[in-house]
Amino acid sequence: MAKKIIWSTRATASFDRIIKYLEKEWTRKEIEKLISNTQKVLQQIESGSIKFKSSGKIDIHEVLITKHNLLIYRLKKNQIDLLVFYDARQHPKKKKF
């Protein structure tokens, strides 16, 4: 059974920041790629067909959406909480969720 995906305030804000950055610095193609890749990954997570890399913390996982954007999420019994979208070029110690 598919779990419900819940976007945290922080995940929404970080995703919006990435989109705004791409609008300013890149082309529509990169925005569409990010959105498409995000939708595909969310479908995989929701269906339960793939469990991505553990972050080292209980029930928290991470997946690379594009080569520069990482999604960190938490698996719960009946839902999936999207915690934050993270710039993969930053130092790993800056990952806060």
MMTF fields as JSON, N, C-alpha, C and O atoms, coordinates in Angstrom:
{
  "mmtfVersion": "1.0.0",
  "mmtfProducer": "UNKNOWN",
  "numBonds": 387,
  "numAtoms": 388,
  "numGroups": 97,
  "numChains": 1,
  "numModels": 1,
  "chainsPerModel": [1],
  "groupsPerChain": [97],
  "chainIdList": ["A"],
  "bondAtomList": [4, 2, 8, 6, 12, 10, 16, 14, 20, 18, 24, 22, 28, 26, 32, 30, 36, 34, 40, 38, 44, 42, 48, 46, 52, 50, 56, 54, 60, 58, 64, 62, 68, 66, 72, 70, 76, 74, 80, 78, 84, 82, 88, 86, 92, 90, 96, 94, 100, 98, 104, 102, 108, 106, 112, 110, 116, 114, 120, 118, 124, 122, 128, 126, 132, 130, 136, 134, 140, 138, 144, 142, 148, 146, 152, 150, 156, 154, 160, 158, 164, 162, 168, 166, 172, 170, 176, 174, 180, 178, 184, 182, 188, 186, 192, 190, 196, 194, 200, 198, 204, 202, 208, 206, 212, 210, 216, 214, 220, 218, 224, 222, 228, 226, 232, 230, 236, 234, 240, 238, 244, 242, 248, 246, 252, 250, 256, 254, 260, 258, 264, 262, 268, 266, 272, 270, 276, 274, 280, 278, 284, 282, 288, 286, 292, 290, 296, 294, 300, 298, 304, 302, 308, 306, 312, 310, 316, 314, 320, 318, 324, 322, 328, 326, 332, 330, 336, 334, 340, 338, 344, 342, 348, 346, 352, 350, 356, 354, 360, 358, 364, 362, 368, 366, 372, 370, 376, 374, 380, 378, 384, 382],
  "bondOrderList": [1, 1, 1, 1, 1, 1, 1, 1, 1, 1, 1, 1, 1, 1, 1, 1, 1, 1, 1, 1, 1, 1, 1, 1, 1, 1, 1, 1, 1, 1, 1, 1, 1, 1, 1, 1, 1, 1, 1, 1, 1, 1, 1, 1, 1, 1, 1, 1, 1, 1, 1, 1, 1, 1, 1, 1, 1, 1, 1, 1, 1, 1, 1, 1, 1, 1, 1, 1, 1, 1, 1, 1, 1, 1, 1, 1, 1, 1, 1, 1, 1, 1, 1, 1, 1, 1, 1, 1, 1, 1, 1, 1, 1, 1, 1, 1],
  "groupList": [{"groupName": "MET", "atomNameList": ["N", "CA", "C", "O"], "elementList": ["N", "C", "C", "O"], "formalChargeList": [0, 0, 0, 0], "bondAtomList": [1, 0, 2, 1, 3, 2], "bondOrderList": [1, 1, 2], "singleLetterCode": "M", "chemCompType": "L-PEPTIDE LINKING"}, {"groupName": "ALA", "atomNameList": ["N", "CA", "C", "O"], "elementList": ["N", "C", "C", "O"], "formalChargeList": [0, 0, 0, 0], "bondAtomList": [1, 0, 2, 1, 3, 2], "bondOrderList": [1, 1, 2], "singleLetterCode": "A", "chemCompType": "L-PEPTIDE LINKING"}, {"groupName": "LYS", "atomNameList": ["N", "CA", "C", "O"], "elementList": ["N", "C", "C", "O"], "formalChargeList": [0, 0, 0, 0], "bondAtomList": [1, 0, 2, 1, 3, 2], "bondOrderList": [1, 1, 2], "singleLetterCode": "K", "chemCompType": "L-PEPTIDE LINKING"}, {"groupName": "ILE", "atomNameList": ["N", "CA", "C", "O"], "elementList": ["N", "C", "C", "O"], "formalChargeList": [0, 0, 0, 0], "bondAtomList": [1, 0, 2, 1, 3, 2], "bondOrderList": [1, 1, 2], "singleLetterCode": "I", "chemCompType": "L-PEPTIDE LINKING"}, {"groupName": "TRP", "atomNameList": ["N", "CA", "C", "O"], "elementList": ["N", "C", "C", "O"], "formalChargeList": [0, 0, 0, 0], "bondAtomList": [1, 0, 2, 1, 3, 2], "bondOrderList": [1, 1, 2], "singleLetterCode": "W", "chemCompType": "L-PEPTIDE LINKING"}, {"groupName": "SER", "atomNameList": ["N", "CA", "C", "O"], "elementList": ["N", "C", "C", "O"], "formalChargeList": [0, 0, 0, 0], "bondAtomList": [1, 0, 2, 1, 3, 2], "bondOrderList": [1, 1, 2], "singleLetterCode": "S", "chemCompType": "L-PEPTIDE LINKING"}, {"groupName": "THR", "atomNameList": ["N", "CA", "C", "O"], "elementList": ["N", "C", "C", "O"], "formalChargeList": [0, 0, 0, 0], "bondAtomList": [1, 0, 2, 1, 3, 2], "bondOrderList": [1, 1, 2], "singleLetterCode": "T", "chemCompType": "L-PEPTIDE LINKING"}, {"groupName": "ARG", "atomNameList": ["N", "CA", "C", "O"], "elementList": ["N", "C", "C", "O"], "formalChargeList": [0, 0, 0, 0], "bondAtomList": [1, 0, 2, 1, 3, 2], "bondOrderList": [1, 1, 2], "singleLetterCode": "R", "chemCompType": "L-PEPTIDE LINKING"}, {"groupName": "PHE", "atomNameList": ["N", "CA", "C", "O"], "elementList": ["N", "C", "C", "O"], "formalChargeList": [0, 0, 0, 0], "bondAtomList": [1, 0, 2, 1, 3, 2], "bondOrderList": [1, 1, 2], "singleLetterCode": "F", "chemCompType": "L-PEPTIDE LINKING"}, {"groupName": "ASP", "atomNameList": ["N", "CA", "C", "O"], "elementList": ["N", "C", "C", "O"], "formalChargeList": [0, 0, 0, 0], "bondAtomList": [1, 0, 2, 1, 3, 2], "bondOrderList": [1, 1, 2], "singleLetterCode": "D", "chemCompType": "L-PEPTIDE LINKING"}, {"groupName": "TYR", "atomNameList": ["N", "CA", "C", "O"], "elementList": ["N", "C", "C", "O"], "formalChargeList": [0, 0, 0, 0], "bondAtomList": [1, 0, 2, 1, 3, 2], "bondOrderList": [1, 1, 2], "singleLetterCode": "Y", "chemCompType": "L-PEPTIDE LINKING"}, {"groupName": "LEU", "atomNameList": ["N", "CA", "C", "O"], "elementList": ["N", "C", "C", "O"], "formalChargeList": [0, 0, 0, 0], "bondAtomList": [1, 0, 2, 1, 3, 2], "bondOrderList": [1, 1, 2], "singleLetterCode": "L", "chemCompType": "L-PEPTIDE LINKING"}, {"groupName": "GLU", "atomNameList": ["N", "CA", "C", "O"], "elementList": ["N", "C", "C", "O"], "formalChargeList": [0, 0, 0, 0], "bondAtomList": [1, 0, 2, 1, 3, 2], "bondOrderList": [1, 1, 2], "singleLetterCode": "E", "chemCompType": "L-PEPTIDE LINKING"}, {"groupName": "ASN", "atomNameList": ["N", "CA", "C", "O"], "elementList": ["N", "C", "C", "O"], "formalChargeList": [0, 0, 0, 0], "bondAtomList": [1, 0, 2, 1, 3, 2], "bondOrderList": [1, 1, 2], "singleLetterCode": "N", "chemCompType": "L-PEPTIDE LINKING"}, {"groupName": "GLN", "atomNameList": ["N", "CA", "C", "O"], "elementList": ["N", "C", "C", "O"], "formalChargeList": [0, 0, 0, 0], "bondAtomList": [1, 0, 2, 1, 3, 2], "bondOrderList": [1, 1, 2], "singleLetterCode": "Q", "chemCompType": "L-PEPTIDE LINKING"}, {"groupName": "VAL", "atomNameList": ["N", "CA", "C", "O"], "elementList": ["N", "C", "C", "O"], "formalChargeList": [0, 0, 0, 0], "bondAtomList": [1, 0, 2, 1, 3, 2], "bondOrderList": [1, 1, 2], "singleLetterCode": "V", "chemCompType": "L-PEPTIDE LINKING"}, {"groupName": "GLY", "atomNameList": ["N", "CA", "C", "O"], "elementList": ["N", "C", "C", "O"], "formalChargeList": [0, 0, 0, 0], "bondAtomList": [1, 0, 2, 1, 3, 2], "bondOrderList": [1, 1, 2], "singleLetterCode": "G", "chemCompType": "PEPTIDE LINKING"}, {"groupName": "HIS", "atomNameList": ["N", "CA", "C", "O"], "elementList": ["N", "C", "C", "O"], "formalChargeList": [0, 0, 0, 0], "bondAtomList": [1, 0, 2, 1, 3, 2], "bondOrderList": [1, 1, 2], "singleLetterCode": "H", "chemCompType": "L-PEPTIDE LINKING"}, {"groupName": "PRO", "atomNameList": ["N", "CA", "C", "O"], "elementList": ["N", "C", "C", "O"], "formalChargeList": [0, 0, 0, 0], "bondAtomList": [1, 0, 2, 1, 3, 2], "bondOrderList": [1, 1, 2], "singleLetterCode": "P", "chemCompType": "L-PEPTIDE LINKING"}],
  "groupTypeList": [0, 1, 2, 2, 3, 3, 4, 5, 6, 7, 1, 6, 1, 5, 8, 9, 7, 3, 3, 2, 10, 11, 12, 2, 12, 4, 6, 7, 2, 12, 3, 12, 2, 11, 3, 5, 13, 6, 14, 2, 15, 11, 14, 14, 3, 12, 5, 16, 5, 3, 2, 8, 2, 5, 5, 16, 2, 3, 9, 3, 17, 12, 15, 11, 3, 6, 2, 17, 13, 11, 11, 3, 10, 7, 11, 2, 2, 13, 14, 3, 9, 11, 11, 15, 8, 10, 9, 1, 7, 14, 17, 18, 2, 2, 2, 2, 8],
  "groupIdList": [1, 2, 3, 4, 5, 6, 7, 8, 9, 10, 11, 12, 13, 14, 15, 16, 17, 18, 19, 20, 21, 22, 23, 24, 25, 26, 27, 28, 29, 30, 31, 32, 33, 34, 35, 36, 37, 38, 39, 40, 41, 42, 43, 44, 45, 46, 47, 48, 49, 50, 51, 52, 53, 54, 55, 56, 57, 58, 59, 60, 61, 62, 63, 64, 65, 66, 67, 68, 69, 70, 71, 72, 73, 74, 75, 76, 77, 78, 79, 80, 81, 82, 83, 84, 85, 86, 87, 88, 89, 90, 91, 92, 93, 94, 95, 96, 97],
  "secStructList": [7, 7, 7, 3, 3, 3, 3, 7, 2, 2, 2, 2, 2, 2, 2, 2, 2, 2, 2, 2, 2, 2, 2, 2, 2, 1, 7, 2, 2, 2, 2, 2, 2, 2, 2, 2, 2, 2, 2, 2, 2, 2, 2, 2, 2, 2, 2, 6, 1, 7, 7, 7, 7, 5, 7, 1, 1, 6, 6, 3, 3, 3, 3, 3, 3, 3, 6, 6, 3, 3, 3, 3, 3, 3, 3, 7, 1, 1, 3, 3, 3, 3, 3, 3, 3, 3, 3, 6, 6, 1, 7, 4, 4, 4, 7, 7, 7],
  "xCoordList": [0.832, 0.0, 0.885, 1.865, 0.532, 1.307, 1.123, 0.026, 2.216, 2.178, 1.936, 2.288, 1.343, 1.089, 2.366, 3.093, 2.631, 3.804, 3.395, 2.456, 4.114, 3.871, 5.085, 6.208, 4.846, 5.911, 5.994, 5.021, 7.149, 7.339, 7.483, 7.737, 7.32, 7.503, 8.917, 9.129, 9.863, 11.269, 11.535, 12.283, 10.934, 11.107, 10.513, 11.12, 9.334, 8.689, 9.552, 9.761, 10.047, 10.856, 12.168, 12.583, 12.817, 14.096, 13.903, 14.74, 12.806, 12.501, 12.215, 12.689, 11.453, 11.151, 12.418, 12.553, 13.344, 14.61, 15.411, 16.011, 15.408, 16.121, 15.49, 16.196, 14.163, 13.458, 13.768, 14.054, 13.714, 14.006, 15.436, 15.688, 16.361, 17.752, 17.873, 18.537, 17.241, 17.303, 16.662, 17.155, 15.571, 14.923, 15.866, 15.886, 16.638, 17.53, 18.809, 19.261, 19.389, 20.718, 20.767, 21.779, 19.7, 19.735, 18.567, 17.958, 18.261, 17.178, 15.975, 16.03, 14.907, 13.674, 13.914, 13.27, 14.834, 15.153, 15.611, 15.201, 16.445, 16.935, 15.817, 15.773, 14.924, 13.774, 12.891, 12.475, 12.611, 11.772, 12.43, 11.752, 13.757, 14.477, 14.369, 14.117, 14.556, 14.438, 13.035, 12.887, 12.021, 10.637, 10.333, 9.738, 10.734, 10.492, 11.204, 10.605, 12.481, 13.231, 12.621, 12.55, 12.188, 11.561, 10.284, 10.054, 9.457, 8.211, 8.492, 7.816, 9.477, 9.826, 10.289, 9.862, 11.16, 11.679, 10.554, 10.482, 9.677, 8.563, 7.637, 7.129, 7.412, 6.585, 7.244, 6.567, 8.563, 9.281, 9.224, 9.007, 9.418, 9.371, 7.963, 7.788, 6.966, 5.574, 5.134, 4.433, 5.539, 5.124, 5.845, 5.407, 6.946, 7.704, 8.601, 9.209, 8.687, 9.481, 10.984, 11.775, 11.37, 12.781, 12.944, 12.199, 13.919, 14.296, 15.692, 16.636, 15.827, 17.091, 18.045, 17.687, 19.253, 20.35, 19.963, 19.317, 20.371, 20.151, 21.093, 22.229, 20.602, 21.424, 22.302, 23.143, 22.097, 22.825, 21.96, 22.348, 20.8, 19.849, 18.646, 18.315, 18.017, 16.908, 15.787, 15.314, 15.369, 14.251, 14.442, 13.483, 15.63, 15.872, 16.759, 17.809, 16.308, 16.988, 17.264, 16.686, 18.162, 18.473, 18.611, 19.025, 18.254, 18.336, 18.754, 18.274, 19.653, 20.102, 19.048, 18.744, 18.498, 17.47, 18.157, 17.821, 19.107, 19.995, 21.398, 21.564, 22.403, 23.754, 24.049, 25.044, 23.191, 23.409, 22.343, 22.467, 21.307, 20.185, 19.834, 19.601, 19.807, 19.566, 18.266, 18.018, 17.454, 16.227, 16.465, 16.942, 16.133, 16.216, 14.789, 14.012, 14.456, 13.087, 13.073, 14.052, 11.933, 11.756, 10.63, 9.561, 10.892, 9.866, 9.138, 9.759, 7.824, 6.997, 6.061, 6.031, 5.311, 4.452, 3.452, 3.308, 2.764, 1.714, 1.998, 1.153, 3.176, 3.466, 4.962, 5.782, 5.285, 6.657, 6.751, 6.017, 7.642, 7.831, 9.043, 10.161, 8.813, 9.917, 10.464, 9.739, 11.737, 12.317, 12.968, 12.701, 13.822, 14.537, 15.173, 15.546, 15.288, 16.089, 17.401, 17.411, 18.498, 19.817, 20.729, 20.691, 21.538, 22.522, 23.684, 24.422, 23.845, 24.845, 26.28, 27.214, 26.468, 27.82, 28.299, 29.479, 27.422, 27.802, 28.475, 28.351, 29.177, 29.821, 28.742, 27.749, 28.926, 27.91, 27.548, 26.442, 28.443, 28.134, 27.059, 26.491, 26.779, 25.765, 24.355, 23.374, 24.259, 22.949, 22.248, 22.691, 21.159, 20.378, 18.941, 18.315, 18.445, 17.075, 16.488, 15.324],
  "yCoordList": [-1.18, 0.0, 1.256, 1.336, 2.204, 3.445, 4.298, 4.421, 4.871, 5.769, 7.19, 7.54, 7.989, 9.391, 10.201, 10.01, 11.112, 11.975, 13.316, 13.964, 13.713, 14.982, 15.889, 15.527, 17.072, 18.061, 18.917, 19.568, 18.912, 19.797, 21.233, 21.465, 22.174, 23.583, 23.804, 24.543, 23.169, 23.324, 22.716, 23.294, 21.559, 20.943, 21.834, 22.024, 22.377, 23.274, 24.51, 24.914, 25.103, 26.318, 26.039, 26.833, 24.934, 24.637, 24.296, 24.652, 23.607, 23.306, 24.61, 24.797, 25.491, 26.789, 27.609, 28.267, 27.576, 28.296, 27.766, 28.534, 26.458, 25.854, 26.292, 26.649, 26.265, 26.682, 28.145, 28.488, 28.996, 30.426, 30.627, 31.459, 29.882, 29.976, 29.551, 30.224, 28.45, 27.976, 28.975, 29.171, 29.605, 30.62, 31.791, 32.357, 32.138, 33.292, 32.962, 33.768, 31.788, 31.47, 30.46, 30.375, 29.703, 28.631, 28.764, 29.829, 27.688, 27.728, 26.93, 26.223, 27.071, 26.33, 24.823, 24.067, 24.401, 22.973, 22.376, 21.271, 23.089, 22.603, 22.546, 21.638, 23.511, 23.512, 22.304, 21.601, 22.069, 20.927, 19.603, 18.667, 19.53, 18.311, 18.063, 16.936, 19.102, 18.968, 18.507, 17.588, 19.132, 18.776, 17.345, 16.581, 16.982, 15.63, 14.581, 13.578, 14.821, 13.872, 13.762, 12.671, 14.877, 14.869, 14.039, 13.236, 14.223, 13.454, 11.959, 11.153, 11.587, 10.162, 9.556, 8.464, 10.27, 9.768, 9.652, 8.663, 10.65, 10.605, 9.431, 8.801, 9.131, 7.974, 6.673, 5.772, 6.583, 5.388, 5.239, 4.141, 6.334, 6.307, 5.946, 5.103, 6.591, 6.383, 4.941, 4.379, 4.338, 2.97, 1.951, 0.807, 2.372, 1.446, 0.521, -0.396, 0.759, -0.12, 0.074, -0.824, 1.23, 1.511, 2.186, 3.097, 1.72, 2.367, 2.928, 2.17, 4.223, 4.861, 4.837, 4.401, 5.307, 5.275, 5.856, 6.899, 5.162, 5.658, 6.829, 6.856, 7.78, 8.942, 8.664, 9.482, 7.513, 7.197, 7.418, 7.053, 8.01, 8.209, 7.298, 7.003, 6.869, 5.923, 6.479, 7.596, 5.686, 5.973, 7.221, 7.67, 7.779, 8.945, 8.514, 7.898, 8.854, 8.439, 9.649, 10.72, 9.451, 10.528, 9.959, 8.816, 10.788, 10.384, 11.597, 12.71, 11.355, 12.405, 12.607, 11.684, 13.816, 14.139, 14.533, 14.014, 15.441, 15.795, 15.761, 15.512, 16.007, 15.907, 16.964, 16.858, 17.984, 19.041, 19.099, 19.891, 18.279, 18.389, 17.047, 16.054, 17.056, 15.863, 16.043, 17.11, 15.02, 15.031, 14.178, 13.047, 14.721, 13.977, 13.776, 14.725, 12.517, 12.201, 11.173, 10.462, 11.109, 10.182, 9.209, 9.609, 7.944, 6.918, 6.695, 6.472, 6.759, 6.437, 5.304, 4.892, 4.809, 3.663, 3.93, 3.104, 5.063, 5.345, 6.527, 6.899, 7.122, 8.29, 8.456, 7.806, 9.34, 9.709, 11.209, 11.963, 11.647, 13.079, 13.562, 13.09, 14.505, 15.14, 16.208, 17.121, 16.099, 16.987, 18.211, 19.336, 18.007, 19.146, 18.734, 17.577, 19.688, 19.534, 20.235, 21.357, 19.573, 20.012, 20.148, 19.307, 21.186, 21.381, 20.428, 20.592, 19.444, 18.392, 18.903, 18.175, 20.125, 20.685, 21.225, 21.542, 21.335, 21.824, 20.703, 19.525, 21.088, 20.114, 19.282, 19.836, 17.967, 17.099, 17.49, 17.192, 18.14, 18.544, 19.632, 19.894, 20.265, 21.297, 20.726, 21.468, 19.413, 18.782, 18.84, 18.232, 19.572, 19.664, 19.304, 19.88, 18.357, 17.931, 17.548, 17.151],
  "zCoordList": [0.0, 0.0, 0.0, 0.741, -0.82, -0.93, 0.321, 0.865, 0.748, 1.898, 1.41, 0.283, 2.253, 1.935, 2.13, 3.105, 1.187, 1.278, 1.883, 1.421, 2.917, 3.608, 3.401, 3.751, 2.829, 2.641, 3.905, 4.284, 4.547, 5.698, 5.193, 4.012, 6.091, 5.748, 5.23, 4.269, 5.862, 5.468, 4.09, 3.302, 3.784, 2.466, 1.385, 0.331, 1.641, 0.682, 0.444, -0.7, 1.515, 1.398, 0.666, -0.179, 0.975, 0.326, -1.149, -1.977, -1.488, -2.89, -3.647, -4.767, -3.04, -3.665, -3.89, -4.921, -2.938, -3.098, -4.29, -5.041, -4.447, -5.576, -6.894, -7.837, -6.958, -8.176, -8.484, -9.631, -7.486, -7.701, -8.18, -9.052, -7.625, -8.06, -9.526, -10.314, -9.887, -11.271, -12.232, -13.343, -11.812, -12.656, -12.918, -14.01, -11.908, -12.006, -12.784, -13.597, -12.54, -13.042, -14.198, -14.893, -14.408, -15.397, -16.364, -16.473, -17.058, -18.054, -17.566, -16.56, -18.306, -18.006, -18.036, -17.308, -18.871, -19.005, -17.668, -17.313, -16.939, -15.642, -14.609, -13.778, -14.665, -13.751, -14.032, -13.11, -15.298, -15.685, -15.299, -14.877, -15.446, -15.067, -13.564, -13.137, -12.771, -11.316, -10.924, -10.119, -11.48, -11.144, -11.575, -10.815, -12.779, -13.289, -12.43, -12.043, -12.138, -11.3, -9.901, -9.336, -9.354, -8.027, -8.047, -7.143, -9.064, -9.172, -9.283, -8.644, -10.083, -10.24, -8.923, -8.547, -8.229, -6.955, -5.933, -5.203, -5.873, -4.919, -5.214, -4.286, -6.476, -6.841, -6.373, -5.878, -6.531, -6.094, -4.575, -4.062, -3.867, -2.401, -1.934, -1.055, -2.531, -2.139, -2.346, -1.504, -3.46, -3.754, -2.882, -2.756, -2.285, -1.446, -2.251, -1.698, -3.559, -4.408, -4.196, -4.485, -3.699, -3.461, -2.104, -1.742, -1.385, -0.126, -0.357, -0.581, -0.305, -0.628, 0.56, 1.654, 0.329, 1.286, 2.647, 2.736, 3.69, 5.046, 5.312, 4.838, 6.068, 6.419, 7.634, 8.007, 8.238, 9.466, 10.697, 11.807, 10.506, 11.605, 11.351, 10.203, 12.397, 12.288, 11.413, 11.625, 10.428, 9.528, 8.65, 8.02, 8.596, 7.747, 6.58, 6.764, 5.383, 4.159, 3.282, 3.466, 2.322, 1.396, -0.014, -0.209, -0.986, -2.387, -3.219, -3.01, -4.16, -5.056, -6.149, -6.904, -6.225, -7.229, -8.534, -9.598, -8.452, -9.556, -8.968, -7.774, -9.792, -9.24, -8.176, -7.458, -8.069, -7.077, -5.98, -5.046, -6.078, -5.132, -4.517, -5.206, -3.208, -2.416, -1.633, -1.071, -1.599, -0.792, 0.443, 0.345, 1.598, 2.857, 3.352, 3.453, 3.659, 4.069, 5.194, 5.421, 5.896, 7.023, 6.679, 6.219, 6.911, 6.725, 8.044, 9.083, 7.985, 9.141, 8.75, 7.59, 9.695, 9.44, 8.315, 7.415, 8.352, 7.379, 6.469, 5.654, 6.597, 5.77, 5.56, 6.208, 4.639, 4.347, 4.534, 3.895, 5.4, 5.651, 4.856, 5.065, 3.942, 3.239, 4.17, 4.565, 4.52, 5.517, 4.898, 5.322, 3.893, 3.307, 1.984, 1.792, 1.087, -0.117, 0.195, 0.701, -0.107, 0.325, -0.89, -1.788, -0.926, -1.985, -1.729, -0.758, -2.588, -2.388, -2.486, -2.15, -2.933, -3.027, -1.685, -1.54, -0.717, 0.608, 1.394, 1.058, 2.428, 3.301, 4.004, 4.477, 4.076, 4.708, 6.145, 6.595, 6.862, 8.236, 8.287, 9.347, 7.144, 7.104, 6.916, 6.946, 6.725, 6.592, 7.941, 8.915, 7.979, 9.219, 8.902, 8.013, 9.634, 9.424, 10.732, 10.795]
}
